[in-house]
Amino acid sequence: MKATTRGAYACIGTLDNGSLNDYNLEEAASKAIVKNIFISLIPQEEQLFQTIEQAAIAYETKSPPFDNPEIIKDLPLITKPIEIRIAGGWVRDKIVKKSSHDVDIALDSLSGHQFAIIIQQYLIHQQTISKSQTNGKKIKIAVIAANPSQSKHLETATMKIHNIDCDFVHLRGGEVYSDDSRIPTLKEDATPLDDALRRDFTVNSLFYNLRKKHVEDWTGRGLTDLIADKILVTPLDASITFHDDPLRVLRAVRFAVRYDLALSNEIKMAAMSANVHESLHVKVSRERVGKELEGMLTGKNARPCVALNLIAELKLAGCVFEFPHNSTYTVMGNLHGVEYGTKNASEQDRKRARERSWLEATEMLKYCTPVIESFGERMSNLYISEDSSNIMSILDHRIFYLSTFLYPLRNMICVDAKEKEISLAAFIVRESIKYPNRDTTAITVLLRHIDEIRSIFLSFDSSDESTFCRLRSGLALRNLKDLWVTALLVAIIAEIRAQEQMALANYAEYNGVEQVSYFMNKAFNFFETVQKHGLDSCWKVRPLLDGKALLKSLELPRGPIIGTYLEEQVKWMLLNPGGSKDDCEFHLKEVRKRDLEVAAATSTSKDGSNVCMDGSGIKERSESDHCSKKAHIEQSN
């Protein structure tokens, strides 16, 4: 990778294209020292760093156990002290007073694996002379090969020392990237400056020199960018940086949001580049894309709305939440007026429809924070004695944000070569971001039933108990299960956004704050009514009669007809929460009797053909057969 003139490298002055191979390392090292920053170590870190330094000294001086030829036979000879630097995230987090749970150690004269062996042998020796009960064989080293899907550019050795996860790696530098890979070829005599300039961002290019006990800023601006300017900048040209390693464009979003940093204009322009988008598609595994997204949605200091908005703003939504790229699937449905899967829709039409979807997603996202805050406040008032974290645990935050963002795609489907259909949202979650099956199922179920839960809570009037349909509400909750509260909040946002669109279409004024308050009051009244009627865990209620009992009691033939009566039982139990097993069985027998009578009455069609008389052809009754206004409140008191 060529360095371009940036005027950013105070440690060696302004660079031209050849300067990386022609500078005074000692002078640069002196300028890189940061004198006004002190790193405070916790006891475990002090113990870790002391162990690392003592192991290095023992190896350098050929002290035990390194006076044993068998131990050092595969280790290189060294002629100068080993430079040991703590790199990247640990330094950044220490400076901004955040906790860090792992440590990356960069070395100048040894590979990560070689130095890890030195640490391992030193620890085994220490255990031996102290007669420790710990078996030395438990001090294990894992070697991770260069792997772009895990952002590993060099072979890395990892081990746990004093309960701290440590990664050991040689300084990087002089990378040469191929067109279709994120794995670089590296030079072995890399310097700290080489390494710093090839980090993703200046705020991650800071070092802590373990043996000299000071912070080093080889780019000359990492500290300023992190603390004073609070801006994310790439050490080298952003376009080249992102093209060579396109995963960094997603890391830019994650770091900017988590550390409240602005993106430099250069990063913004590069992130929106079609070339970078293509590189992201070609070079980065979908698993790694999903992992970066997960880092934006969860964890300390995560701000999902800000992250998803920034993804959309940088035109990255289509790269993260990819539609099917190949001919295996055909996307079908009406997307913002475009019949997506038809020949009438041009690729330009489809592109515009996708862009409108991401724009609509951001319009919905703006209501996420006020809705969640309002919900949390109401829940806290309702459960004053409960811990707030326990109260909010009924909301699945990850699914909430993802479902809101994917809501504009809820009616789109993917059809494969065998004409098997799945929802587009399910495809995106399963294939584009490679989330677990449980997440695919959760988002599929939520978006499938979102319009029903929205219709139910909108039709409910807390001043009129008869507007609460116990059966309809119970069936919706049984479909959504633990996701019903999450679905309710997404439904609120969908309705608020629909009202806003209607107002805009009619050139009317719209007060989003008032609408949030109004619909949150309405939804929370519905929430309390669900609890009052004991429906908030209705999906966990066991059936009074299982399938085997129903087959025997109703004398049913084996086959799918059993499902009809199991569903009938569910509806009866929802309408009769205190009903007994005998009462339920009596009801089902009456229903079975009626179904057989209906089947008998229609056994001969107009053309004289017969209809199955065992009742197996009986269709499932519609909800309207059970849900009258009187039945809404039957036995609900």
VENWOSUL-V360997 format. One record per helix or strand. SS is the DSSP state (a for helix, b for strand). FROM is the first residue (numbers start at 1). LEN is the number of residues. Records with the same first field share a line. If there is no record, write none. Layout:
# VENWOSUL-V360997
SS = FROM-LEN / FROM-LEN
This chain:
# VENWOSUL-V360997
a = 19-3 / 25-8 / 43-18 / 69-4 / 89-7 / 112-18 / 136-3 / 148-3 / 192-6 / 202-3 / 222-7 / 238-7 / 247-12 / 265-7 / 274-10 / 286-12 / 304-10 / 317-4 / 347-19 / 368-15 / 388-7 / 397-13 / 424-9 / 437-23 / 465-3 / 470-36 / 512-21 / 538-3 / 547-7 / 561-15 / 581-21 / 623-3 / 629-4
b = 33-2 / 84-4 / 102-6 / 142-3 / 147-1 / 152-1 / 156-6 / 164-7 / 176-1 / 185-1 / 207-3 / 214-3 / 231-2 / 262-2 / 329-4 / 334-2 / 338-2 / 413-4 / 421-3 / 461-1 / 464-1 / 604-1 / 610-1
